[in-house]
Amino acid sequence: MTKIIAIANFKGGVGKTTSVLNIGAAMARAGKRTLLIDLDPQANLTNSLDVTVKDSDTTIYKILRKIDKPRALQVADCLFIIPSSLELNKAELELSSEFKREEILAKLLKPHQTAYDYVLLDCPPSLGLLTINAFVAADYILVPIEAEYLALKGYAILNEAISAVGLDIDRVFITKYDSRKILNRDVKESIESALQDKLFKTLIRDNIALAEAPAQGLDIFRYSPKSYGAEDYEALCREILTVW
């Protein structure tokens, strides 16, 4: 049965898109047919895979506006993407008058999602209509938290916003962790104490290769398979596959 996971955080720079890309790539390497959907008008996930969107291509905007049916591009073995584009900026306004507008994505994906084992949704960094559509379509909500001072405060705001629409955060994982930094270790302990079994054990360590890979249009496994980044996202993927 297909599992849909929305990966979200309202704070920028926490590694959200990097995580969607590399969790998806790790799942594909494990033999799971995985679809990535770029719901962010900034199209960072699309650009990170070096996907150039032409006028004739199917995008998530065209799918939401029912111009095209869901159709994905294959970017690697078992790994597919529905790309974003700048015109997705228009979607919030254009969909706002639609009946049951928060369920549009779920209904459009339902007939097609069985072609995949996992669908990962890269959400915009705000609680707008696109993000709410992702949450409604998802079976699980997964949140990356950076190992920094205001991490728990940001999590509390996100959790409150998600609870306001009747949903819950299912799991959390820590990104950009550096064990040499006392602050990072202290934040990790605080997050562990506050979130307990909601927190995945894997720590995504701060690793320059994770920042370099998207510039080459590659996931971490194709760019630097022996890096800490590859090791950590493979471990996180194993945890996710065990739980979900």
Buried (B, 14 or more C-beta within 10 A) or exposed (E): EBBBBBBBBBBEEBBBBBBBBBBBBBBBBBEBBBBBBBBBBBBBBBBBBEBEBEEEBBBBBBBBBEEBEBEBBEBBEBBBBBBBBEBBBEBBEBBEEBEEBBBBBBEBBEEBBEEBBBBBBBBBBEBBBBBBBBBBBBBBBBBBBBBBEEBBEBBEBBBEBBEEEEBEBBBBBBBBBEEEEEEBBEBBEBBEEBBEEBBBEBBBBBBEBBEBBBEEBBBBBBBBBEBBBBBBBBBBBEBBBEEB
